[in-house]
């Protein structure tokens, strides 16, 4: 991951915070409502969209009449197409109604080669630690929006975002209240006989951290998929072509020219999610498994179910003070 600590510190020290801005000027300063897409100071290749509900946001300073309880934060991780459409449709409405802030990181394609689509999903690649990038985003939000709670957050991801979500859960369960894992095409099983990202045999070596699978039991987990999400991505001909192209690239020593895909998606998303559930059950890790009837591979199709789960989890912490 590309970082410049001096530059990051300088940018952070100069950045306005909501604690410095009079409340009546927060909207004019674009610090509430839809905050303009922002480059991450520690790695400007990554950016994030933030929505702060104006009617709910209060700084945790000042007198009792203006002081508010920190808003819970929902993190939405995009899929392979990098669509942030939910940030302009359902999620702001959800934030206004529920009393939470929402952030959506953007991990561009092509970070690890011209055909790279998947590096962010696997959390660790030659130039990117996408989990650490998210933690840096949370640090920035904590500094500039002290009225948002970032120590523990709520996480949702569908498809490629579902891959990211369950792998982030493995590495940083202490940072999550709850997570919704939606229809990942490839999963990382709690299998100590397979290397990352198929299993967790080498997870501590890859990420240089201690792995505590038992801590997953402390996080509320939803697994969600459409009942018709059983098809493999692409045609048989396409998958054969990808496998041949990856092998040819490896023989030539061109590690970056990998076709943008790791060809081990061998079943539909519903089947992959069932495998993940089975793997977790062996370790006494409980999850809520929701199958949305009549829906294929569609984030819009499962959105109501996902937001229902997240709303119930956020409300467990109690109402936002007004």
Number of C-alpha atoms within 10 A of each C-alpha: 14 12 12 10 11 10 12 16 13 11 13 17 11 8 12 15 19 21 18 10 12 8 17 8 12 18 13 9 12 12 23 23 18 18 16 13 14 15 16 19 22 23 17 12 15 20 19 18 19 24 25 26 24 18 12 22 28 25 20 18 13 11 8 8 7 13 16 20 18 22 29 24 26 27 20 25 27 25 24 17 11 16 11 17 11 16 18 12 10 14 21 21 14 18 22 17 13 20 25 25 28 25 23 22 24 24 25 17 18 14 20 19 18 13 15 18 24 23 24 26 29 22 21 18 16 11 12 21 18 22 21 15 24 23 15 16 24 21 15 20 19 16 18 17 25 20 25 26 19 24 15 17 20 22 28 24 24 29 25 25 26 30 27 28 26 27 22 22 22 19 21 18 23 15 17 20 21 23 29 27 28 31 31 31 24 25 22 22 23 20 14 13 12 15 15 20 19 17 16 21 16 16 19 14 12 13 13 9 11 10 17 12 16 12 15 22 15 14 19 19 25 21 23 25 33 22 16 17 22 17 15 14 15 8 10 10 8 11 18 11 13 18 17 14 15 21 13 14 16 13 10 10 10 12 12 18 19 23 19 19 17 13 15 11 16 14 16 19 29 25 18 21 24 14 15 19 18 15 16 19 13 10 13 12 19 17 18 13 16 17 17 18 13 10 16 19 23 16 20 14 16 22 18 13 17 24 16 11 19 25 17 11 17 22 13 9 10 8 12 18 14 13
